[in-house]
Amino acid sequence: MKNTLLIAPHPDDEIAGAFMIIKKILKKKKIIVFFLTNGVIDQNSLWFWQKGFHKKMVENRKKEMKESMKSLGIKKFYLQNIYTRSLKDNIVKTYNKILKLKTKYKIDTIFCPAYEGGHQDHDVANFICSRFVNICKVYEFAEYNYYKNKIHSNHFFSASENDYIIYLTDKEKREKKNFLNVYASEKQNLNYISLEKESFRELLKYDYKLPPHEGRLFYRRFSFFSWHPRIDSDDPTLICRKICESKIF
């Protein structure tokens, strides 16, 4: 790992899933972070009284992202300014941007979220990064999943002998919590993140024609409230179809 690209589908994923990975493993390497979306849903999906604040919400999320990068000491980072939940419609565009970054900075290692049903953007990002396994090392890190109707944080529901697990000390737990607090706008969405450990491994071979696991996925656990802006109304089969229809599948 000389030149590493860390893929964060949203500003906060670098902390929720890879804080200690960055601090312990990647900090001494040349690391670049690419945020695939701005972390805010599109204006039309907000409550009607929030629509007028959409631009401010995006700018606030960018401000939090910059504070996170400054605190982590990461100087090179990029943002693809598209809305959350829209990555499925920007697969080829995103792949080409990652390819350009790989070439420009001679990237030999990529880190990305696991294919685990935590968020549709995470799963799409995992697929995109899987297209690079033949030209560089690709690792995935666990964030959260809802395997067997239970929230699991920072460990894989399909454990393998190649999993790397970092257990946090009490001091490191406090430090990670402080970094999570940087993303005040996402406080309600980050309260399920565990501070006990982080996990990563070489990217597994997934069947992207199917959802990550049977049963309800994390981002669909409240699907009966699909009218609520915080609830993702997209069915996992739609995400799989978008992936399979992409030109890089």
Order of alpha helices (4+ residues) and beta strands (2+ residues): beta-alpha-beta-alpha-beta-alpha-beta-alpha-beta-beta-beta-beta-alpha-beta-alpha
